[in-house]
Amino acid sequence: MARITAGVGCSHVPAIGVAMDTSNTNDAYWKPVFEGFNKSREWMKKQNPDVIFLVYNDHCTAFDASCIPTFALGCAAEFQPADEGWGPRPVPVVKNHQKMASHIAQSLILDEFDLTIMNEMEVDHGLTVPLSIMYGDVGPNEEWPALVIPLCVNVVQYPPPTGNRCYNLGKAVRRAIESYEEDLNVVIFGTGGMSHQLQYKRAGLINSEWDTKFLNLMTEDPVAASKITHLEYLRETGSEGIEMVMWHVMRGALDAEVTEVHRHYHVPASNTAVGHIILENKSKDSL
Amino acid sequence: MANKEYDDIPGTFVFDAERSREGYHLNQFCISLRLQKNRDAFNANEDAYLNSYPMTPAQRGAVIKRDWNLLLELGGNIYYTAKLAANDGINFQNLAGRMTGMGVDAYRDMMLRGGRPIEGNRTNSEWEKD
């Protein structure tokens, strides 16, 4: 049986990808960002998942304004890193566990989550930056160590799905994964955030106190976290901070009780507060 | 336009369906610049390229002038307008520096000091006091 053993929350700031792709991770600006990922990379090596279920948002790459699915599951055999306007990132093609992805799609739809199914899709920094954060440098001619099932969540056009909807989707994702017969170690990623506003006159907003509270809730009280309103995200964490709804999918797929094995928080990376957490299921040993 | 609960957040546009409708052709133009062949065509002849996107004269003017805030006021969304900025060699942080009116260096310094604080930046009334 496939099982979810752990969850990873992390920002997907494009500039983190650029810093890695241009070998600037050791300069004074980036060093404190990447130092916090050393432990994550060691953990990832040890954890060695077969499959990553990766929740992220597309930034008008696969979906422009002509088509805006609230939830879209990547079911293609593979996903090319996209040219987002400055050339594709020099990272490997992302390979799917296609059979498992179609099982998950079927299970989720019968569980009343009406997904869009993507049989062709390019992926942007929202997906590749978290992989780079957790695996370090992997060249375009190498392979990512795990297969990746992408789930895109619309957070560009308001309103994104509610935190509660995302949390319940996470629970359904867990039911889907745990009803798949192959014996697989699955880690789920929830990405985006933390506080940031990229646009207009309030750009640059950061709310570290709020972010810390959110990270605490991720570990200790995910139900309370899932009830945070859209208005609170917009006002307290900036217009783009609302990406954090995606973390609830990750959290919903884990046990009520989890062990926090790592946390990292740093301001700034470009316009953004970088937040990162690793949560292990307490039940993982009994599986 | 009906009042919305998020209209009270200062210096912020929430890209909802109303804005999406207003900015549709502008945003579709911007996103076309994701691809190199389109960037080449646009940079070779901006006017001719813009003719294939039926945006309003005001939106078109804001594109030509690279008036980043006006683009947002007219229905543009940051993830879209950032493609026009990227075409011009302007990254997200420098674009933010321009939109805030602080300038690129002062904005970068503010971010290094921990960003724009939430205190005093929650509601329109807090901005009107200044």
Boltz contact constraints between the chains, C-beta under 6 A:
constraints:
  - contact:
      token1: [A, 59]
      token2: [B, 79]
      max_distance: 6.0
  - contact:
      token1: [A, 60]
      token2: [B, 31]
      max_distance: 6.0
  - contact:
      token1: [A, 60]
      token2: [B, 79]
      max_distance: 6.0
  - contact:
      token1: [A, 60]
      token2: [B, 80]
      max_distance: 6.0
  - contact:
      token1: [A, 64]
      token2: [B, 31]
      max_distance: 6.0
  - contact:
      token1: [A, 65]
      token2: [B, 24]
      max_distance: 6.0
  - contact:
      token1: [A, 65]
      token2: [B, 27]
      max_distance: 6.0
  - contact:
      token1: [A, 65]
      token2: [B, 28]
      max_distance: 6.0
  - contact:
      token1: [A, 85]
      token2: [B, 34]
      max_distance: 6.0
  - contact:
      token1: [A, 85]
      token2: [B, 83]
      max_distance: 6.0
  - contact:
      token1: [A, 85]
      token2: [B, 86]
      max_distance: 6.0
  - contact:
      token1: [A, 86]
      token2: [B, 86]
      max_distance: 6.0
  - contact:
      token1: [A, 156]
      token2: [B, 79]
      max_distance: 6.0
  - contact:
      token1: [A, 157]
      token2: [B, 15]
      max_distance: 6.0
  - contact:
      token1: [A, 157]
      token2: [B, 20]
      max_distance: 6.0
  - contact:
      token1: [A, 158]
      token2: [B, 14]
      max_distance: 6.0
  - contact:
      token1: [A, 158]
      token2: [B, 15]
      max_distance: 6.0
  - contact:
      token1: [A, 158]
      token2: [B, 16]
      max_distance: 6.0
  - contact:
      token1: [A, 198]
      token2: [B, 78]
      max_distance: 6.0
  - contact:
      token1: [A, 199]
      token2: [B, 78]
      max_distance: 6.0
  - contact:
      token1: [A, 200]
      token2: [B, 11]
      max_distance: 6.0
  - contact:
      token1: [A, 200]
      token2: [B, 12]
      max_distance: 6.0
  - contact:
      token1: [A, 200]
      token2: [B, 13]
      max_distance: 6.0
  - contact:
      token1: [A, 200]
      token2: [B, 72]
      max_distance: 6.0
  - contact:
      token1: [A, 200]
      token2: [B, 99]
      max_distance: 6.0
  - contact:
      token1: [A, 201]
      token2: [B, 11]
      max_distance: 6.0
  - contact:
      token1: [A, 201]
      token2: [B, 100]
      max_distance: 6.0
  - contact:
      token1: [A, 202]
      token2: [B, 10]
      max_distance: 6.0
  - contact:
      token1: [A, 202]
      token2: [B, 11]
      max_distance: 6.0
  - contact:
      token1: [A, 202]
      token2: [B, 12]
      max_distance: 6.0
  - contact:
      token1: [A, 202]
      token2: [B, 121]
      max_distance: 6.0
  - contact:
      token1: [A, 203]
      token2: [B, 96]
      max_distance: 6.0
  - contact:
      token1: [A, 203]
      token2: [B, 99]
      max_distance: 6.0
  - contact:
      token1: [A, 203]
      token2: [B, 100]
      max_distance: 6.0
  - contact:
      token1: [A, 204]
      token2: [B, 110]
      max_distance: 6.0
  - contact:
      token1: [A, 204]
      token2: [B, 111]
      max_distance: 6.0
  - contact:
      token1: [A, 204]
      token2: [B, 115]
      max_distance: 6.0
  - contact:
      token1: [A, 204]
      token2: [B, 116]
      max_distance: 6.0
  - contact:
      token1: [A, 205]
      token2: [B, 116]
      max_distance: 6.0
  - contact:
      token1: [A, 206]
      token2: [B, 115]
      max_distance: 6.0
  - contact:
      token1: [A, 207]
      token2: [B, 118]
      max_distance: 6.0
  - contact:
      token1: [A, 231]
      token2: [B, 5]
      max_distance: 6.0
  - contact:
      token1: [A, 234]
      token2: [B, 6]
      max_distance: 6.0
  - contact:
      token1: [A, 234]
      token2: [B, 9]
      max_distance: 6.0
  - contact:
      token1: [A, 235]
      token2: [B, 9]
      max_distance: 6.0
  - contact:
      token1: [A, 235]
      token2: [B, 122]
      max_distance: 6.0
  - contact:
      token1: [A, 239]
      token2: [B, 12]
      max_distance: 6.0
  - contact:
      token1: [A, 267]
      token2: [B, 114]
      max_distance: 6.0
  - contact:
      token1: [A, 267]
      token2: [B, 115]
      max_distance: 6.0
  - contact:
      token1: [A, 268]
      token2: [B, 111]
      max_distance: 6.0
  - contact:
      token1: [A, 270]
      token2: [B, 92]
      max_distance: 6.0
  - contact:
      token1: [A, 270]
      token2: [B, 93]
      max_distance: 6.0
  - contact:
      token1: [A, 271]
      token2: [B, 92]
      max_distance: 6.0
  - contact:
      token1: [A, 271]
      token2: [B, 93]
      max_distance: 6.0
  - contact:
      token1: [A, 271]
      token2: [B, 96]
      max_distance: 6.0
